[in-house]
Amino acid sequence: MLTKTKTDYFISLSEAKTHLRVDTTEEDAYIMQLIKNAVEYTENFINKDIAVTSNVLVLKNFCGQEVEINEGNFQSLTSVKDSLNVTLTTSGLLVYDSSFEFDIDSPVSTQDITVNFVTGY
């Protein structure tokens, strides 16, 4: 199960208002919604995050050491934890155009792991 939370958009409300030559605050919510809708549409089209996004991926009944995640525009691996919320050490991070992979240093057997990572620009 993957949960995504947008934390920052590449264009700010202030930048959009300057471009649109809007001086009042009456349309702020509307303009921000336009930014979010444009980003969502673009992300769905290219199938990658462009807004900075915090991701929480739960891998059920995980066995082994190698993890590959098909998410593009990878920024950072925040944490990997087991089902007891113990942080697992990782190594060998490799980043590709549309995915990334890493190794868990100690083998994990039939338990859930939670991978926290950031994507976007």
N, C-alpha and C positions, 0 to 999 in steps of 0.2 A: 504494500500500500504506500503510495507516494502522496505527501502533502506539500503543497507549494504556497509560499507567502511572499508576495511582492514587497520589497523593502525600499526600493528607490527606482525612480524612472529616469531615463537619460535626458529628459527635458523637464525643467521645473515649471511650475505654474507661472512664476515671474518671467521666465524666458518666453513662454507662450503668450502671455499678456503683452509683453513688449513687441513681439512679432505681430500680434493682432492689433496693436495700438489701442489697448483697453486700459483705462486708468482707474476704473471703479472696482469695487469688490463684489458688486451685485452678481456678476457672472462667474465668480471663482469656482463654485461647485460644478457648474456646467462645463467650464473649460477643463477642469481636472478630469471630469468624466470623459470628455472627448480624448484627452491624452491616454487615459486607461483603455478606452475602447480601441484606439488606433494601435496601441502596443499589443493588446490581446489579439486583434485581427492579424497583425504582422507575425506575432509569435506562432499563432496557429498555422499560418501560411508556410513559414519556414521550419516549423516544428522544433524550435529552439527558443530558450528564454533570451530576451534582450534587456528587459528590466532586471535589475539585481533581485535575485530570488533566493530565499532560504528554503531548502528542500529537506524533508525528513522522509527517508525511505525505510520501511520495515520489511526485512527479508525473513519470511516465516520458515521455520524448520531448516535453517541454513546449516550445511555441512561443508567442511573444507577450509581452504585458506584464500583462494582466488575470488575476487569480486570484480565483475564488470557491470558498469551502469551506463545505459544508453541515454545519456543526456548531454546535449551539446552546450557550447559556451561555458565550459567549466571554469570556475574561479578558484575555489579552494575546498579542501576536505576539512570540515570542522571537527567531527568526532565520529568514532565507531564504537558502539557499546553493545554489550550482550544483554540477555533478558534480565539479568540481575543489576543492570545499570552500571556495570564495570567497564571502564574504558579499555578497549583493545588496542594494542600497538600495531601500527601498519608500516609497510615499506613498499618500495618499488612502484610508486605512483607514476602512471603513464597517461598522458592526455592526448586524445585524438580529436578530430573535427566534430564527431557526433557522439562520442562516448569517452569514458575514462575507466581505468582499472587500477587496482592495487592489491597487495597481499596482506593478509592478517598474519602476524608473526607466529602465533600459536594456533594450531588447528582448532576449529570450532565444530562441535558435533551436535546436530539436531536441536538447535535452539534458535530463537529469534535473535536477529541483530538489527540494530538501528543505526543507519548511516545518515549523518547530517552533513550537507554540503551546500555550496553557494554556486549559482550559475548566473549568467547574464553579463552585461557590460557595465 
